[in-house]
Amino acid sequence: MLESLPADIVTQILLLLPIKSILTCICVCKPWKTLIQNPTFVSSHLHHSITNNNNNNNHHFLLFKPCSANPEDEIKELYALHDNENDNFTQHTTFDFPLHVPGLNGIYTCNGLVCLTDHIYNFVLWNPSVRKCMQLPSPPNVTYKSHASIGFGFDAKNNDFKVVRIVINQNRHNLQKDRPVVEVYSLSTGEWRMVTDPLPPICTLSRRAPYAFVNGALHWIAIKWAKDRKAHCFILVFDLGDEVFREIMLPKVQLYDPSYSVNVCGNSIAFFQYRASFFVYGNFVFLQGSATDIWLMKEYGVTSSWTTVLTAAHGEELRPIGFRRNGEVILIMHNGRLVLQDLETREKKDLRITAMKYTFVDSYVESLVLLDKAANEAVAYGGKQVKCIYTWH
C-alpha cells in the first residue's frame, strides 16, 4: 500500500517531518529509502529547512567547547544544541564527534554541516543530525612558510557547499611577489581548485580569527599595505556564487591588531573591537585593563550605517562570540562564564555555562546533507571520488 502512493505526495509528506522521523522512514520500504537518499530530495529538504527556519521560532544554536571532568584527563569536546529563542538558552541535545584528530580547533557551521579543521591540511565535514562525517582531501598549497585563513559556507547559486582557504606567505618583505593564494573546495566536485580573481597584497589575515558568512559571502578582517607602508584595515568579502572579492569599509576607529573580529548579526555583520590600556612604571609597562566595542552595520554594505551598540568600560573584561535571533549578544566574561546581554536595556543574564579557550557558538539548522554518501567507501559525488570515513548509530 505504501508503495502505491505517488512519489510527489510521499516527498511532500516527508519534507514536513523532523530529521529523526525521516531517518526512521528509510527502513519502511526500499522506494522510500531510495527517495530519501536521493541527492534531489536531500537538496529539497535543505531548502525547506532553511525556509522553515527563517519563518518560525524553532531556532537552535550549536555550542562547542572543550571539556574535561578531571584536569589530568584528555580534553574532550562537547557539542550541544541550545534553544535560540527562549530566555533560558535551554540545551536540547548533545553530539559526540566520532573521530579523534588532534588540533581540529577550527569549527564552522552552515546549513546543518560542521566543518572542522586544524587550519593546515586536515578538513572534516560532519553532519551530527544524520551521524555522518567525511574527510576532505588535503589542499594543494600546504607549507609551513605560510598560514591560511579558512571560510565555510553554502553557495545557493550553484547549490554547493564550499571551503575557502586564503594562503598568505609569512614573508612581509616582498608583498607584490608573494600574493595570497586562494583555494576553494567544492563538495559537488570533490576537489580543490585555485581561484583566479586577484587579491591585493594582504599582510595580515589571522588564521584563527572568526569570519562571518552572511548573504552568500564570507567576511574576514584584513589588512593591506599602501605604497607608503601604512596599513589599511577593511573587511574582505568573498562571494561564494560568483567567486569574486570585494571590500567593505570599517567604521572610523583606531584599530589594535589583532584585537578585532567580525561576526554575523541577522542579515548583516557586526564588528568587535577590543581595546587595551597600559600604564608605565619605571622601565616596565603594565596592562591596566581592556574594553570592548561592538559595532553593527544596520544596512548591509552601507558604510555610513555602522552604529555603536555596546561600549564596555575598561576593567569590564568580556568577549562577544555571537548574537541570538532576538538581538541579544552572547559574551564570555573574564571568569569564563557565558552571559546574555540585552543591547537595549544593558541587562545581563548568566547562562551558567563555563567557556574555554575555543568555545564557539553558531546558528544551526538540521539537514540531510551527506546522507547520500556511502559509509566507509569511496563514493562518486559530481563525478569525483571522495572518502566518507565514518558513520555510526
Secondary structure, DSSP 8 states (H G I E B T S, - for coil): -GGGS-HHHHHHHHHTS-HHHHHHHTTT-HHHHHHHTSHHHHHHHHHHHHHHHHHSS--EEEEEEEE-SSTTS--EEEEEEEESSSTT--EEEEE------TT--EEEEETTEEEEE-SSS-EEEEETTTTEEEE----S---TTEEEEEEEEEETTTTEEEEEEEEEES-TT-TTTS--EEEEEETTTTEEEE--S----EEE--SSS--EEETTEEEEEEEEE-TTS-EEEEEEEEETTTTEEEEEE--S----TTSEEEEEETTEEEEEEEEEEEEEETTEEEEEEEEEEEEEESSTT-GGGEEEEEEE-TT--EEEEEE-TTS-EEEEETTSEEEEE-TTT--EEEEEEE--TT-EEEEE----TTTTS-SSEEEEETTEEEEEEEE--
